[in-house]
């Protein structure tokens, strides 16, 4: 993707942690291989999705989170993720 420099792209691609790159509206711009495995989805399926598809209903308001991060410089939130079959991911 053209929005990533080569250093970040390498970090993103080869990280063992699941990583998603999100647009301000919550659309998923990209996901690394670990995220694909975690959500049991292809990269194309992730890219065609919105953040709301992989989070439990009501677990987070994405626009409020972005606003808080913009105002404060950072934010912390607990998110409950789910797979496409509505199976919830258990935190470790």
RODO-2510 file (C-alpha; in nm, 4 decimals, decimal comma):
residues 92
     n   res          X          Y          Z
     1     x     0,0000     0,0000     0,0000
     2     x     0,1262     0,3447    -0,0857
     3     x     0,0388     0,4909     0,2573
     4     x     0,3151     0,2952     0,4315
     5     x     0,6860     0,3624     0,4167
     6     x     0,9107     0,0596     0,3702
     7     x     1,0194     0,0386     0,7367
     8     x     0,6632     0,0340     0,8650
     9     x     0,5545    -0,1994     0,5851
    10     x     0,8180    -0,4559     0,6918
    11     x     0,7193    -0,4225     1,0575
    12     x     0,3511    -0,4574     0,9623
    13     x     0,3984    -0,7545     0,7297
    14     x     0,6327    -0,9625     0,9460
    15     x     0,4909    -0,8916     1,2908
    16     x     0,3655    -1,1939     1,4823
    17     x     0,1086    -0,9596     1,6398
    18     x    -0,2179    -0,9048     1,4576
    19     x    -0,2296    -0,5575     1,3091
    20     x    -0,5028    -0,3695     1,1256
    21     x    -0,4712    -0,0370     0,9506
    22     x    -0,7971     0,1566     0,9814
    23     x    -0,9407     0,4636     0,8113
    24     x    -1,1012     0,7348     1,0256
    25     x    -1,4470     0,6000     0,9361
    26     x    -1,3566     0,2518     1,0650
    27     x    -1,3019     0,0887     0,7270
    28     x    -1,0202    -0,1655     0,7328
    29     x    -0,7527    -0,0551     0,4868
    30     x    -0,5240    -0,3524     0,5452
    31     x    -0,4475    -0,6390     0,7790
    32     x    -0,1312    -0,8402     0,8195
    33     x    -0,1050    -1,2201     0,7970
    34     x    -0,1424    -1,2580     1,1754
    35     x    -0,4695    -1,0619     1,1660
    36     x    -0,5935    -1,2821     0,8821
    37     x    -0,5239    -1,5924     1,0899
    38     x    -0,6788    -1,4420     1,4019
    39     x    -1,0019    -1,3390     1,2304
    40     x    -1,0053    -1,6424     0,9976
    41     x    -1,0379    -1,4132     0,6960
    42     x    -0,8439    -1,3396     0,3818
    43     x    -0,6753    -1,0038     0,3370
    44     x    -0,9366    -0,9155     0,0760
    45     x    -1,2177    -0,9996     0,3194
    46     x    -1,0621    -0,7774     0,5852
    47     x    -1,0122    -0,4927     0,3371
    48     x    -1,3791    -0,5160     0,2375
    49     x    -1,4877    -0,4863     0,6028
    50     x    -1,5447    -0,2196     0,8600
    51     x    -1,4159    -0,2243     1,2156
    52     x    -1,7733    -0,2827     1,3381
    53     x    -1,7744    -0,6258     1,1683
    54     x    -1,4965    -0,7591     1,3934
    55     x    -1,6020    -0,5976     1,7224
    56     x    -1,8834    -0,6976     1,9524
    57     x    -2,1910    -0,4797     1,9222
    58     x    -2,1577    -0,1812     2,1495
    59     x    -1,8017    -0,2635     2,2565
    60     x    -1,6633     0,0609     2,1145
    61     x    -1,7668     0,3744     1,9330
    62     x    -1,4883     0,4164     1,6775
    63     x    -1,5522     0,7844     1,6034
    64     x    -1,5468     0,8694     1,9760
    65     x    -1,2201     0,6791     2,0124
    66     x    -1,0632     0,8733     1,7234
    67     x    -1,1864     1,2031     1,8676
    68     x    -1,0425     1,1203     2,2109
    69     x    -0,7085     1,0188     2,0590
    70     x    -0,6963     1,3410     1,8568
    71     x    -0,7730     1,5570     2,1620
    72     x    -0,5464     1,3775     2,4101
    73     x    -0,2744     1,2467     2,1814
    74     x    -0,3518     0,8865     2,2801
    75     x    -0,6249     0,6669     2,4218
    76     x    -0,6779     0,3270     2,5775
    77     x    -0,9765     0,1027     2,5255
    78     x    -1,0796    -0,2569     2,5933
    79     x    -1,2213    -0,4166     2,2784
    80     x    -1,4095    -0,7429     2,2393
    81     x    -1,3285    -0,8966     1,8997
    82     x    -1,5225    -1,1585     1,7068
    83     x    -1,4645    -1,3686     1,3978
    84     x    -1,6884    -1,3765     1,0925
    85     x    -1,8775    -1,6739     1,2399
    86     x    -1,9569    -1,4552     1,5481
    87     x    -1,7167    -1,6571     1,7645
    88     x    -1,5696    -1,4236     2,0263
    89     x    -1,1934    -1,4138     2,0730
    90     x    -1,0844    -1,4768     2,4284
    91     x    -0,8137    -1,2423     2,5613
    92     x    -0,4933    -1,4086     2,6776
***
